[in-house]
Amino acid sequence: MKRSNWKGPSIQNIKIKKIKSKKIPIKIFNRNSYITPVCLGSKFLIHNGKSFLPLTVSSEMIGYKFGEFSFTRKQFKFKK
């Protein structure tokens, strides 16, 4: 379900100083928080329920949610 517009985007409380230091990846557990322009070029580790998946934010990702870039299920492959 979509969040109502008058509430604004849901953003996890991440310290801006951590985001500015692009060397250390930040762990994200809240997959429904939005990617903002402050996060541009930063490295994140997004939890998919089992492990952390790496993500580097590019300009095309702004406005999307973190959960859209970390898949929770493996791709199905036929054995033959």
C-alpha positions, -999 to 999 in steps of 0.1 A, spaced: 0 0 0 13 34 -9 20 60 18 -2 91 17 14 122 1 7 146 30 29 126 53 59 128 31 85 101 23 95 76 49 132 79 55 152 59 80 171 80 106 206 78 91 232 103 103 242 126 74 278 124 86 278 86 79 264 92 44 290 118 36 318 93 44 313 72 13 340 47 24 320 28 51 288 11 39 257 17 60 235 -12 70 198 -8 62 172 -30 78 142 -8 69 135 -17 33 106 6 29 125 38 34 130 60 3 164 69 -14 169 106 -12 194 129 -31 216 130 1 224 93 -5 237 98 -40 270 79 -45 269 63 -10 273 26 -3 247 7 16 242 -29 28 205 -38 25 191 -67 46 170 -91 26 160 -113 56 190 -136 54 220 -116 45 231 -81 35 233 -72 -2 256 -44 -14 241 -13 -32 258 18 -45 232 46 -51 231 62 -85 211 91 -98 184 69 -114 176 53 -80 165 85 -63 128 83 -53 127 45 -52 127 24 -20 157 4 -8 137 -28 -9 133 -26 -47 170 -33 -52 175 -62 -28 157 -94 -38 144 -117 -11 140 -148 -33 165 -167 -55 158 -170 -92 143 -203 -103 164 -224 -127 155 -256 -144 180 -284 -138 180 -296 -174 
